[in-house]
Amino acid sequence: MSAYDLARWSDFFVAETGAAAALTGLVIVAVSINIGTVLKFPHLPGRAAESISLLAGIVILSTLAMVPDQPAQAAGAEIAAVGAVMWAMTSATQWRIFWRGYVYPRRWISIAIGQGASLPVVVAGISLMAGAGGGLYWIVPGIVFSVVGGIVNTWVLLIEILR
């Protein structure tokens, strides 16, 4: 079944590695161009870090998934670990903003994107290790949420903060 066959997903992972790497670079450029303005808003450095961690997580998990002849259990453990790190980083950022009492418009969208990007990756890794439950198909929503979050946050960091 293709949900558990890494070789059949290689083209997908190649494409996602390139796309996520390009978006990661764009977020970094957006932050560096507007660093003074980014630092004026208490939630924006965390939002930038969240975007970078999600997109870099996709680059790392896609790279690990392309290792030739890797057992599915090993790849599943790696994918689950990357997803767990993505989740921990986004959750820590979201909690820091919450506990500092900073409320910004549409913060729940940011929270949903962070959780929607990381948790399916964890499930994909566990499912791949177990050989049941959907396997690599769980990675797709995680990647979609990561890319959407990266694009939205890049827009905010480049355009919206200058309004």
Secondary structure, DSSP 8 states (H G I E B T S, - for coil): -GGG-GGGGHHHHHHHHHHHHHHHHHHHHHHHHTHHHHTTSTTHHHHHHHHHHHHHHHHHHHHHHTSTT--HHHHHHHHHHHHHHHHHHHHHHHHHHHHTT---TTHHHHHHHHHHHHHHHHHHHHHHHHT-SSGGGGHHHHHHHHHHHHHHHHHHHHTGGG-
